[in-house]
Amino acid sequence: MKIFATLSAALVGLAAIAGSQAADLPKFRHVTIDAKVKIGYGTAIADMNGDKKPDIILCDARNIAWYENPSWKKHIIVENLTQRDHVCIAVRDIDGDGRAEIAAGAQWNPGETSDTAKSGAVFYLIPPADRTKQWTPVPLEHEPTTHRMRWFATAAGKYDLVVLPLHGRGNKGGKGDGVRTLAYHKPSDAKAKWNTTVIDDRMHMSHNFEVAQWDKDAANEMLLAGVEGVFLLNPTKRGGWARHQISNNPTGEVRQGAGAKGEKFIAAIEPMHGNQLSVYTAAKGNKLWSRNVITDSLDQGHALATGDFLDTGSDQIVVGWRGTRRTGKVGVKLFYPTNEQRTEWKSLLIDDNQMATEDIRVADLNGDGKPDIVAAGRATHNLKIYFNE
């Protein structure tokens, strides 16, 4: 595959910042926009009302809400979709009208892997004319242990809702049937039946996945992470998905990053809810990519994103954790490479014990050209913006 020939080149072009002083590193202004979050399972950033400003969307245990930029006024759009918690959202403008659509996952019950009535739920949410009011949920068929979802662009110019369960049906201890990662094909009438296609069913216990974009002109690809490692899935011309294994290390979170010349790398938290942050780069002639563990000091690492916070032309990595057993503190850190080969890294502490990070997102929220950070905290019950100043 031609993408791997491109990726196999060493990551170069990054301006060396080994000698950077503290004044050269970004400073983040903390703004708490919600101090009454219950768990904060999932976050997203998108324009919800067509004003061309990125808003913040939060999937909390008992409601889903969006926070309007720049006042950050909270608009609750659904509540109590199921008996058990909401657990995930997919947010993206899929019809080109400048306003994002939302799907949601709920009935979070990871211990029940067989009964669809007791575990898992998938909804498409139909917005009213006034998007600050209550939206109408449309229940869709689902697998047990619904856990993550994303909108994926297709080669046909449409968007599929891809839903990832935590377990395969009937699994016990990560063993049993494979996890059925499903693509939902939206009909013209959202209340009609949504057909589904199985994208992958060979993973056992899969924690997270992400939209990958190696070629800006191609359909979305997928990074899939779980107990068997990380896989890159590419849509094929025949409508299926090709599968290439990146690593064989059990993985919880996975994200794509870019170097100065557009070459890609992969960041991963290992294992699920783990202590390691690793970077993978394509290795010529090797089936598996080269791995560089840049820290093993996380405690329940659960949030991961990439962005160019230092304005070097290359991405850095922001990571959050929610456990306290190793260091006694929760928090958020920025990791940045200090040599052109990206083999040596340093970190900048962004949040010291005020964010038990459940999820994290990166976007320029105030239009100043610099990426900002949004994080939701589980034990800290908060939703914060870290403005990059």
N, C-alpha and C positions, 0 to 999 in steps of 0.2 A: 504494500500500500504506500502511495507516495507520501502520505502524511508522516509516516514513520521515518522516511528518508530525510525529511525536513527536520523532524524532531530529534534525529540522532546526532545532529551537530551539538557541540558543547554550548552551554548557555554563556554567550559572551556579549559584549557591548554594554554591560552594566558599569556605570561610572563607579570607581572604587570609592567607598566612603568610610574606609577603615579609620581615617584620621578625623572623622566628624566629631565636633564638639557638641555638647548638649544643646547649644544655641541653634545648631543646624537641624536638629530633630524636631518633628512637629510637636506642637503643644495642643492639647485637647481641652476644650471648654465643656464641662459636664452640664447637661440640662435634663432634669427628670420631668417627663411629660405625663407619667402615670405612676403614682406611688401605692396603688391598690390592686396590682396585678396578682392573680391567684397563683398561676404557674408560668404562663407565658410560653406555651409550647412552641409556637412558630411565629415568625415575623416575615414581612415582605415590604417592599417599597415600590410604589407605582402611583401614577396620576389617577385619582379616583373620580374627579369631577370635571376634567377637561380644561383646567386652568393652566396647564403646562408646568405645574409644580409637583414634585414628587411627595406623595403622602405616605404615611406609615400605616400598615395593616398588622393587626395582632390577633392571633388565634389563642384565646385564653380558655381556661377549663370550661367555663359556662357561657361564654359569649365570644363573638367575633366582632371587632370594631375597627374603624379606621380613624386616624388622627389627621386633621386637616392642616396642611402647611399654609402659612407660617404660624398660625395661632395655636396649633396642635389641639384644637377642640376635638373631643372624643365623640364619635357617632357609632352607637351600637346598632348593628344591622341584623343580627340573629342572636337568639339566646336559647340554650337548652335544647339543642337539636336532637340529642339522645339522652338516655338515662345516665350514661357515663360521659367522661370528659370528651370535649373536642380535642383533636391532637395535631392537625396539620391544615395548611391552606395552600392553594395554588392561585397566584394572582398575576394577570397579564392582560394587556389589551389584545384580544384575539379577533376583533372585527374591524379594527382600524379607525374607530371613532374617537380615539384619544382618551378613552376612559377604560379602566381595567375591569375585566370580569374576574369572578371569584368562584372557586370550588373549595369544598371543605371536607375533611375527614373527621370522624367522631366515633363514639362508642369504644373508647380506648380501653381494651381489656387484653393485654398481652399474654395473660395466662390461659386464655381460652382460644385454642387454635383450630377448632372444628366447627363450632356452632355460630353461623352467621347472624343469628338473632341476638346472640349475647356478645359478639365481638366484631368490631368493624362497622363502618358506615361511610358512604360516599354521597355527597350532595353537590348539585350545581345550584348556585344562588342567583335568582333572577332579580335584578334591581328594579325599584320603582322609578318613576320620573324624578323624584327627589331622592337622590342616593343617600341622604342622611337618615332616611326613614327605614323601616323594617323591610328586609328583602325576603323573597319567597323561596324556600328550599325545595328542590326537586330531588327526591331520593333515587339513587341509582343502584344497580346490582353491585355487590362487593365481595371481596375475600375477607376472611377473619384477619384480625390484627392489623387493619389499615393503619399506616404509620407515616408515610411521606407522599407528597404529590407535587407535580410540576406540569405546566403547560409546555409542550414541545412543538416547535414549528415543523411542518412536514414538507416534503419535496413538492407537494401539490399546492403549497401556499396557504394551507389551513393550519389549525392547531389541534393537537390531540391532548387530552388530559391523561397523563401517565401516573399511575398509582402503585405505590410500593408497600406491600405488607411487611411486617417484621419477620413473620414465620411463614413457612409453608403449612398447608392444611394438615392438621393432626400431628404437627411436630412436637416432640418432647426433647428439651435440652439441645435444640438446634439440629436434631436428627429426624428424618422422615421425608416427606414430600418437599420438592423444591418450591421456593417462593415464586408465586405467579405474579410477575410484574405485568400489569395490563395497561394497554392504550385504549382509552375511551374515545370514540369518534362522535363528535357532537352533531346531532341532526339539526336541520333548519328550525324545527320546532323543539326547543330545549326540553319540553315536557314529553316528547315522544321517546321511544326506546333508543338508547345509546348502544350501538354495537361495540364489541370489544375485540382486541387482538392481543394474544400473548406475546410479549416482547422477549421475555426470558423466564425460564423456570428451573434453572440449575443451581441457583444460589440457595444456601440454607442459612437462615437468619441473616437478613440484610437490613442494615441500620439506616443508611442514607444513600442518596444519589443526587446528581446534579446535571444541569444542562451543560454540555460541552460544545465548544464552537472552535474547531481547528481551522476550518475554512469559512470565512465570513460570507461566502456566496452559497454555502451548502445548507442543507437542512440540519436541524439540531442533532447532535450526537449525545451520548449519555455516558457519564461516569457512574458506575455502580459499585457500592462498597458493602462488604459484609464479612462473614466469618471466613470465607475462602480467599479474601483479598480484594483487590480493585480490578475492575474490568472496564475497558472502553468498548462501547457498543455503537456501531455505525449502521445507519439505515442503508439497505441495499436497493438496487434498481428493481428487484423483484418484489419489494414490499416487506422483506424480512429484515433481520438485524444480524450483522456480523459481530463476532465477539473476540476481543483480544485481551489477554490477561496482562495487566500491568505489574501486579505484585501478588504474592501468596501469603501476605501477612494479614491476620484478622484486623479489620478496619471499621471504625465508626463513622467518621466524617470525611468527606473528600471534596476538594475544590480544584479548579483549574486556575493557573496563573500564567502570565506572559512575560517574556524577556524583552530586552530593548529592541530586538530585531523581529519581534513577533513570535519567536520560538516559545513553545509551551512547556510548562512544568506542572506537576501535580503535588498538592499539599494534602496530607492525610493525618488524622488523629488515630492512633493505634494503641491498643485494640479498641473495641467498642467501650465508650465511657473510660477511655484509657489515659495513660500518662505520657505517651510519646507523641511528638509532632515530627513528622517525616516529610522530606521532599524527594520526589521521584523525577528523574530525567531519563529520556530515552537513551539506551545504550546500544551502539551499533553491533549487530550480529547476535544480540542477546534476546532471548524470549521475554525475560522479565527486565523491567527498567532498573536503573541504578538507584539505590536507596541511601539517603543521608538523614540520619536521626539528628535533628538539631536541638532537641531538648527531650528529657525524660522526666521533667519535674511537674508535669500537669497532674491534677487530681480531678478525675471525672471530666476530662476534656469533652465538651459537648457542643462547641460552636466554632466555626471556621469560616474565614473569608479572605479574599485577596484584593489588593488595590495598590496604586502607586501613591502612597502617602508622603513620600520624600521627594517627589517630582524628579525621579532619576530616569524615567522612561521605562522602568521595569517594575513589576509588582513586588510588594512585600506581603507578609502574612499576618493577619490578626487572628488571635485565638482566645477563647474564653473557657473557663472551667467553673465547676459548681461544687466541688468537694473541698473539704478542709482537713482531711486526715494527714496529708503529707506536710503541709506548710501552715495549717491553721487559718488560712485565708483563701477566699475566692477572688476572682479577678479577671482582667482582660490585659493581654500583652500584644505588642507589635514586635514581630521578628523581622530583621532586615539583614541582608548579606553584607559582608565587609570585604569581599574580594570578588573579582570578576567571574571566577569559576563557581560562585555560590556554594562553596564548600565550608565557609566559615560564617557564622551568624552571631549577631548580638540581639538583645531585646530591650524594649522600652516599656515600662509598666504604665498602662493607661488608667486602669481602675484598680485601686488597692483595697480589696475587701468590701466593696459596695455593690458588686454585681455577681451573683451566683448564676453564671451565664447558662441559659437554656438554648438561646438561639441568637444569631448575629447576622447583620446585613450591612452592606457598604454602598453608598451612593452620595452624590453631591446634592445636599438638601437645600442649600441656600444660594446656589448659582455662582459661587466664587471660583469655580474651577478646581476645587480640592475635594477629594473624597472624605465624607464623614462616616461615622459608625453609628448604627442603631443596635442596641442589645436589650434583651428581655431577661429578667432574673427570676429564678425559681424560688429559692429560699429567701431572697431579698425582696421579692414581690414588687419589682419595679420595671419600668420601661424608660430607657435613657437614650439621649442623643449625645455623642461625643463630637462636637464641632471641631474640625481640623483647622487650627489657627496658627 
